[in-house]
Amino acid sequence: MFGIPSIGKLLVLGLIIAGVYLFFKAAKRRDISSAGRGQGNSGGSPAQNQENQSDSGSLEMVQCPACKAYIPAKSTCSCGGNG
Protein backbone atom coordinates (compact mmCIF):
# COMPACT_ATOMS: atom_id res chain seq x y z
CA MET A 1 0.00 0.00 0.00
CA PHE A 2 2.72 2.47 0.97
CA GLY A 3 5.63 2.21 -1.40
CA ILE A 4 8.88 4.10 -1.45
CA PRO A 5 8.08 7.74 -2.34
CA SER A 6 9.74 9.24 -5.36
CA ILE A 7 12.40 11.95 -5.14
CA GLY A 8 9.96 14.53 -6.53
CA LYS A 9 7.41 13.82 -3.80
CA LEU A 10 10.09 14.06 -1.11
CA LEU A 11 11.28 17.40 -2.48
CA VAL A 12 7.74 18.79 -2.52
CA LEU A 13 7.19 17.58 1.03
CA GLY A 14 10.46 19.21 2.12
CA LEU A 15 9.46 22.50 0.48
CA ILE A 16 6.07 22.45 2.21
CA ILE A 17 7.66 21.79 5.60
CA ALA A 18 10.24 24.57 5.04
CA GLY A 19 7.50 26.99 3.97
CA VAL A 20 5.41 26.31 7.08
CA TYR A 21 8.49 26.71 9.30
CA LEU A 22 9.47 30.02 7.69
CA PHE A 23 5.90 31.31 7.91
CA PHE A 24 5.68 30.71 11.65
CA LYS A 25 9.19 32.08 12.22
CA ALA A 26 8.26 35.32 10.41
CA ALA A 27 4.96 35.57 12.30
CA LYS A 28 6.75 35.22 15.64
CA ARG A 29 9.31 37.87 14.66
CA ARG A 30 6.50 40.23 13.63
CA ASP A 31 4.68 39.72 16.96
CA ILE A 32 7.83 40.38 18.95
CA SER A 33 8.69 43.55 17.02
CA SER A 34 5.16 44.96 17.22
CA ALA A 35 5.02 44.28 20.96
CA GLY A 36 8.35 46.00 21.46
CA ARG A 37 7.24 49.03 19.48
CA GLY A 38 4.01 49.40 21.42
CA GLN A 39 5.42 49.17 24.95
CA GLY A 40 8.35 51.55 25.03
CA ASN A 41 6.72 54.35 23.05
CA SER A 42 6.16 57.33 25.33
CA GLY A 43 5.18 59.63 22.48
CA GLY A 44 8.45 61.53 22.67
CA SER A 45 11.06 61.89 19.98
CA PRO A 46 14.21 59.74 20.02
CA ALA A 47 16.18 62.82 21.10
CA GLN A 48 13.98 63.17 24.18
CA ASN A 49 14.45 59.50 25.03
CA GLN A 50 18.24 59.90 24.85
CA GLU A 51 18.08 62.79 27.33
CA ASN A 52 16.58 60.40 29.90
CA GLN A 53 19.37 57.84 29.48
CA SER A 54 22.18 57.49 31.97
CA ASP A 55 25.77 56.61 31.09
CA SER A 56 24.93 52.90 31.04
CA GLY A 57 22.25 53.43 28.38
CA SER A 58 19.30 52.74 30.65
CA LEU A 59 16.33 55.04 31.27
CA GLU A 60 15.26 56.31 34.68
CA MET A 61 11.69 55.08 35.14
CA VAL A 62 8.95 56.31 37.49
CA GLN A 63 5.55 54.84 38.28
CA CYS A 64 2.45 56.73 37.12
CA PRO A 65 0.25 57.43 40.16
CA ALA A 66 -2.96 57.02 38.14
CA CYS A 67 -2.45 53.78 36.18
CA LYS A 68 0.62 52.33 37.99
CA ALA A 69 2.51 51.88 34.69
CA TYR A 70 6.24 52.62 34.57
CA ILE A 71 7.25 55.42 32.19
CA PRO A 72 10.45 57.43 31.55
CA ALA A 73 10.98 60.06 34.24
CA LYS A 74 10.82 63.11 31.94
CA SER A 75 7.71 62.11 29.99
CA THR A 76 3.98 62.15 30.63
CA CYS A 77 1.81 59.06 30.79
CA SER A 78 -0.68 58.36 28.01
CA CYS A 79 -3.44 57.85 30.60
CA GLY A 80 -3.37 61.56 31.41
CA GLY A 81 -2.00 61.14 34.91
CA ASN A 82 0.98 63.12 36.15
CA GLY A 83 4.00 60.99 35.38
C-alpha positions as CSV (number, residue, x, y, z in Angstrom):
1,M,0.0,0.0,0.0
2,F,2.7,2.5,1.0
3,G,5.6,2.2,-1.4
4,I,8.9,4.1,-1.4
5,P,8.1,7.7,-2.3
6,S,9.7,9.2,-5.4
7,I,12.4,11.9,-5.1
8,G,10.0,14.5,-6.5
9,K,7.4,13.8,-3.8
10,L,10.1,14.1,-1.1
11,L,11.3,17.4,-2.5
12,V,7.7,18.8,-2.5
13,L,7.2,17.6,1.0
14,G,10.5,19.2,2.1
15,L,9.5,22.5,0.5
16,I,6.1,22.4,2.2
17,I,7.7,21.8,5.6
18,A,10.2,24.6,5.0
19,G,7.5,27.0,4.0
20,V,5.4,26.3,7.1
21,Y,8.5,26.7,9.3
22,L,9.5,30.0,7.7
23,F,5.9,31.3,7.9
24,F,5.7,30.7,11.7
25,K,9.2,32.1,12.2
26,A,8.3,35.3,10.4
27,A,5.0,35.6,12.3
28,K,6.8,35.2,15.6
29,R,9.3,37.9,14.7
30,R,6.5,40.2,13.6
31,D,4.7,39.7,17.0
32,I,7.8,40.4,19.0
33,S,8.7,43.5,17.0
34,S,5.2,45.0,17.2
35,A,5.0,44.3,21.0
36,G,8.4,46.0,21.5
37,R,7.2,49.0,19.5
38,G,4.0,49.4,21.4
39,Q,5.4,49.2,24.9
40,G,8.3,51.6,25.0
41,N,6.7,54.3,23.1
42,S,6.2,57.3,25.3
43,G,5.2,59.6,22.5
44,G,8.5,61.5,22.7
45,S,11.1,61.9,20.0
46,P,14.2,59.7,20.0
47,A,16.2,62.8,21.1
48,Q,14.0,63.2,24.2
49,N,14.5,59.5,25.0
50,Q,18.2,59.9,24.8
51,E,18.1,62.8,27.3
52,N,16.6,60.4,29.9
53,Q,19.4,57.8,29.5
54,S,22.2,57.5,32.0
55,D,25.8,56.6,31.1
56,S,24.9,52.9,31.0
57,G,22.3,53.4,28.4
58,S,19.3,52.7,30.7
59,L,16.3,55.0,31.3
60,E,15.3,56.3,34.7
61,M,11.7,55.1,35.1
62,V,8.9,56.3,37.5
63,Q,5.5,54.8,38.3
64,C,2.4,56.7,37.1
65,P,0.2,57.4,40.2
66,A,-3.0,57.0,38.1
67,C,-2.5,53.8,36.2
68,K,0.6,52.3,38.0
69,A,2.5,51.9,34.7
70,Y,6.2,52.6,34.6
71,I,7.2,55.4,32.2
72,P,10.4,57.4,31.5
73,A,11.0,60.1,34.2
74,K,10.8,63.1,31.9
75,S,7.7,62.1,30.0
76,T,4.0,62.1,30.6
77,C,1.8,59.1,30.8
78,S,-0.7,58.4,28.0
79,C,-3.4,57.8,30.6
80,G,-3.4,61.6,31.4
81,G,-2.0,61.1,34.9
82,N,1.0,63.1,36.1
83,G,4.0,61.0,35.4
